[in-house]
């Protein structure tokens, strides 16, 4: 369910949805409050990030969460679930954003971490870009989004 406007912070309605999602995922009741607090803090970082607010803008005409795609390749059929996909109407680009809840290891800079994540997930992002490119006319852009950091990293083939 999309809202007409994004909240500034994780409000009670979002916290309720977060609680339900955690319970549905099998969260341990002994640590549920801790997990809710961590999740709400991540949502606060996302809602404070200008890029995230841009991508999640309620003004987007075409956007989908958990978009299921079937894509035929020379090796067979790929069944894909895209975390979030939208069209940037101003630039005529279709975006796919994959959320990653991981964070840098101790001693690892955010930049090192995000570059390593882009490298690790390049095959997945390549599959997403090919699947969207085969279906839609717009150029496809890809990014990883890190709610724990409130930051994104853009990916392009060969990066």
N, C-alpha and C positions, 0 to 999 in steps of 0.2 A: 504494500500500500504506500503510495507516494503522497507526500504532503504538499499543500499549496505553497508553503514557505519552510525553509530550513530553520530549526531552532539555533540559538547561539551556543547552547550547551546541551548536554544530555539531560533532558527533562524527564519528569515522571513517566510519561507515556513511553519514551524510548527505554527507560530503565525497566519498565514492565515487559516490553518486547524482548529486551536482553535477558531478563530472568527466564522467560518462557523458552527462549532459544537455548539457554544454558541447560535448563531442565530437559528439554527435548534431546539435547546432545549427551545426556547422561551425567550431568554434573553431580559431584558428590555433595550431599546435603551438608556435610561438615565444613566444606570449604566454599559453599555457594555464595555467602556474603563477600568473601574475599575475591572470588571470581567476578561477581557483579561490580565491585568497586574497581577492579582492574579494567573490566570492559567499559565501564562508564568513563574512566580516565582516558581510555583509547578514543572513545567517541568524542570526548571533549577536545582531544588533540585534532581529530579529523575535522570537527566543526569549526575549529580555530584556524585551519589551514586554508588560505585563499584558493589554492589550486583545487583542493577537494570540494570547496564550496562551488567553484566554477564547474567542475565535472558533475556534481550532484544537483546543479541548479534545477529548480522546479520548472524553469522556463524551457527546458529541453523538450522538444516535440517528440523526439524518438529516443527512448532509453529503456533498457531492460536489465534487470538483475537475474542472475542464474539462467542465462540464455542457453538453451540446449541446441546444439548443432550436430548434424551428421554430415561428414565430409568424406568424399571418396578420394583416395590417393592411389598411386601406382602399387602400393603395398597392401591395400585393403580399405576398410572403412574405419574412420575415426569417429567416436562418439565423444563430443566435447561439451563441457559446461563452462560457459564464460561467466566470471563473477559479475562483471558489470560492463555494459556496452552502451554507447551513446553516439549521437551525431553532433559534431560541432557545426551548427548551421552557418555560422559566420565564415568559417574557413572551408566548408564542404568536406570535412574529414570525419571518418568513422573511427571511434576509439574503442579499444578493449582495455579494461583495467583489471588486473589480477591482484587481489588482496593477499598480503602476506603478513602474518602476525608475528613473525620472527623479528629479532632485534640483534644489534651487534654484540659480538662476544666481548668479554672484558679485554680491554686494550686495543680493540679494533675500532677504527674511526667509522663514522657513519658513511663517509664516502667509500672507504674500502669495503664495508659491508654491502652497500647498495651495488657497487660494481660486481662483487662476487655473486650477489643474488641475480643480477641481470645475466651474468654468464651462466649460472646454474639453470635458470629458467628459460634460456634462449630457445631450446627446442620446443617447449610448450608455447611460447609466444609466437614462434614461427608457425606452428600448427594453427593457432588462432588467427593470425594474419592471413594465412592461405585460405582458411575456411571462410572468413569474412570477405576476402578479396574475390573469391569465386562466386559469392552471392550478391554482392553489392557493388555499385559503380564507384563509390567514393574511395579515395586513398585511405588506407588503414594505418592508424597510429596505435602503438602499444605502450603500456606503462605498468609497472608494479607499484602498488601503493602499500605503505607500511603504517598501519594505524598506531603501532607502538611509538613511532617517531613523528607521526603527523606530516609525513613527507612522501613524495613519489620519485620514481626514477623512470625516465623515458627510455624506451628500447627501440632500436631500429636494426634491421638485418646488418650483420657485420660489425655491430658495436661491441 
